[in-house]
Amino acid sequence: MPDNDELPIDLAQIERDLRERALNKQKVALDTLAKVSAEIAVPILARLLESSDFMQRRVAVMGLGNHQVEESFQILAKIITSDVDPNVVGEAANSIFDFGDRAIPLLVNLFKNTNSWLVRQSIISLLLDTNYYAEILTTAEIAIADETQSVKEVGILALGHLLNTTVAERALSLLFGLCHDPSWRNRWRATIALQGLQNAATKAAISRLQHDEHFRVVAAALEVANHWASQ
């Protein structure tokens, strides 16, 4: 009797399961489809993208990330500019990121053109795992001007990641400006971000922030100073 792995795969059942509401069935179907050749799997996933149900389209773009062939890349590249649901676009961004260098310009362009906080936060998080410092800086500058506080804060976090890179001077300048921001949350995040670089200028900034009007900023500045002193 053949092992389960040798049994023929019921593609029709997989396609039905991908359209199910039950997440466990969708996951099993995706895992099974990941083992099928792209020639077979991609058309199934492409059909799923025609659904009006954003959850089914999200499942489809997740599946496309398992098949890194040109057809998958082109479909994902289209989805990130044409789908109207941020959940689908954000998941498509995650999938296309796995295609490597060629995906980076598309993600930066998407970041510039989207108004979705979800998509913007997803893209910055992805870029922080790369050495594309100029691109991270570009997205961070846009993020700190975003109206959504959570996007601003992830932008400030990104600036902190750049303090020992080729774009450190600009990142540091932006963080110093944020240390004077009217919003205590932005000053607080900027204070924490400065921990990544200990020099005369950052020490002076942290010293000043220890006398900030908001106690959370003061606490963060004291913590950074203590961290530096313990090194």
C-alpha positions in Angstrom: 0.0 0.0 0.0 1.5 3.4 -1.0 2.4 6.0 1.6 0.2 9.1 2.0 2.8 11.2 0.2 2.5 8.9 -2.8 -1.3 9.2 -3.1 -2.6 11.3 -6.0 -3.6 14.8 -5.0 -7.2 15.8 -5.5 -6.7 19.2 -7.1 -10.5 19.8 -7.3 -10.8 19.3 -3.5 -7.9 21.6 -2.8 -9.5 24.3 -4.8 -12.7 23.8 -2.9 -10.9 23.9 0.4 -9.1 27.1 -0.5 -12.5 28.7 -0.9 -13.7 27.4 2.5 -14.3 29.7 5.5 -12.6 27.2 7.8 -9.0 28.4 8.3 -7.7 25.0 9.0 -8.9 23.7 5.7 -7.4 26.6 3.9 -4.0 26.1 5.6 -3.9 22.4 4.8 -4.9 23.2 1.2 -2.2 25.8 0.9 0.4 23.5 2.4 -0.5 20.8 0.0 -0.5 23.1 -3.0 3.0 24.3 -2.1 4.2 20.8 -2.9 2.6 20.9 -6.4 4.5 22.2 -9.4 4.0 25.9 -10.2 2.6 25.0 -13.5 -0.4 23.4 -11.8 -0.6 25.5 -8.6 -0.4 29.0 -10.1 -3.5 28.7 -12.3 -5.5 27.5 -9.3 -4.4 30.5 -7.3 -5.0 32.9 -10.1 -8.6 31.7 -10.3 -9.0 32.2 -6.6 -7.9 35.9 -7.1 -11.0 36.4 -9.2 -13.1 36.0 -6.0 -15.0 38.9 -4.6 -14.1 37.6 -1.1 -11.0 39.4 0.1 -10.1 36.5 2.4 -9.9 34.2 -0.6 -7.8 36.6 -2.5 -5.5 36.9 0.5 -5.1 33.2 0.6 -4.3 33.2 -3.1 -1.4 35.7 -2.7 -0.1 33.7 0.2 0.0 30.7 -2.0 1.7 32.5 -4.8 4.6 33.2 -2.5 5.2 29.5 -2.3 5.9 29.4 -6.1 8.6 31.8 -7.0 8.3 31.7 -10.8 7.9 34.6 -13.2 4.1 34.2 -13.5 3.7 34.5 -9.8 5.8 37.6 -9.6 3.9 39.3 -12.4 0.5 38.4 -10.8 1.7 39.8 -7.4 3.1 42.9 -9.0 -0.3 43.6 -10.5 -2.2 42.8 -7.3 -0.2 45.3 -5.2 -1.3 48.1 -7.5 -4.8 47.0 -8.4 -6.5 45.3 -5.4 -8.7 47.5 -3.3 -8.3 45.7 0.0 -5.4 46.5 2.2 -5.3 43.0 3.7 -4.8 41.5 0.3 -2.2 44.2 -0.8 -0.3 43.8 2.5 -0.1 40.0 2.1 0.9 40.4 -1.5 3.7 42.7 -0.4 4.9 40.0 1.9 4.8 37.4 -0.8 6.5 39.5 -3.5 9.3 40.5 -1.0 10.5 36.9 -1.1 11.4 37.3 -4.7 14.4 39.3 -3.7 16.0 42.5 -5.1 13.6 43.0 -8.0 10.7 43.4 -5.5 12.3 46.3 -3.6 11.5 49.1 -6.1 7.9 47.9 -6.3 7.5 47.9 -2.6 8.9 51.4 -2.2 6.7 52.7 -5.0 3.7 51.0 -3.3 4.6 52.7 0.0 4.6 56.1 -1.7 1.3 55.6 -3.4 -0.8 53.9 -0.7 -2.8 55.6 2.1 -3.2 52.3 4.0 -1.5 52.3 7.4 -1.5 48.5 7.3 0.3 48.3 4.0 2.8 51.0 5.0 3.7 49.3 8.3 4.0 46.0 6.5 6.4 47.4 4.0 8.7 49.1 6.5 8.9 46.0 8.6 10.0 44.0 5.5 12.6 46.6 4.5 14.1 46.6 8.0 15.3 43.1 7.3 17.4 44.3 4.3 20.5 46.5 3.6 18.5 48.9 1.4 19.3 51.8 3.6 18.4 54.6 1.1 15.0 52.9 0.5 14.4 52.5 4.2 15.2 56.2 4.7 12.8 57.2 1.9 9.9 55.2 3.4 10.8 56.5 6.9 10.7 60.1 5.8 7.2 59.5 4.3 6.1 57.6 7.4 7.0 60.3 9.9 4.7 62.7 8.0 1.8 60.2 7.9 -1.3 61.2 9.8 -1.6 57.8 11.4 0.4 57.6 14.7 1.3 54.0 14.4 2.9 54.7 11.0 4.8 57.7 12.4 6.2 55.5 15.1 7.3 52.7 12.8 9.0 55.4 10.7 10.9 56.7 13.8 11.9 53.1 14.6 13.2 52.8 11.1 15.3 55.9 11.5 16.9 54.4 14.6 17.9 51.4 12.5 19.9 53.7 10.2 22.2 55.3 12.7 25.2 53.2 11.8 24.6 53.1 8.1 25.6 55.1 5.0 22.5 57.4 5.5 23.1 58.0 9.2 23.6 61.7 8.9 20.1 62.3 7.5 18.5 59.8 9.8 20.1 61.5 12.9 19.0 64.9 11.7 15.4 63.8 11.4 15.5 62.2 14.9 16.9 65.4 16.4 14.0 67.3 14.8 11.5 64.7 16.3 13.0 65.3 19.7 11.4 68.7 19.6 8.1 67.4 18.2 4.9 68.8 19.8 3.7 65.2 20.3 5.2 63.5 23.4 4.8 60.1 21.7 7.0 61.2 18.8 9.6 62.7 21.2 9.4 59.4 23.3 10.0 57.2 20.2 12.8 59.4 19.0 14.5 59.3 22.4 14.4 55.5 22.3 15.7 55.5 18.7 18.8 57.6 19.7 20.0 54.7 21.8 21.6 53.2 18.7 24.3 55.9 18.4 26.4 57.2 21.3 28.3 60.3 20.4 28.6 63.9 21.7 25.5 65.1 19.8 23.2 62.3 20.9 24.5 62.5 24.5 23.6 66.2 24.5 20.1 65.4 23.1 19.5 62.7 25.7 20.7 65.0 28.5 18.2 67.7 27.4 15.4 65.1 27.1 15.9 64.1 30.7 14.2 67.4 31.5 11.3 67.0 29.0 7.8 68.0 30.1 6.4 64.5 29.7 7.4 61.8 32.2 7.6 59.0 29.6 10.1 61.0 27.6 12.1 61.6 30.7 12.0 57.9 31.7 13.1 56.9 28.2 16.0 59.4 28.2 17.2 58.2 31.6 17.0 54.6 30.4 19.1 55.4 27.4 21.7 57.2 29.5 21.9 54.3 31.9 22.3 51.9 29.0 25.2 53.8 27.6 26.8 54.1 31.1 26.6 50.3 31.5 28.4 49.6 28.3 
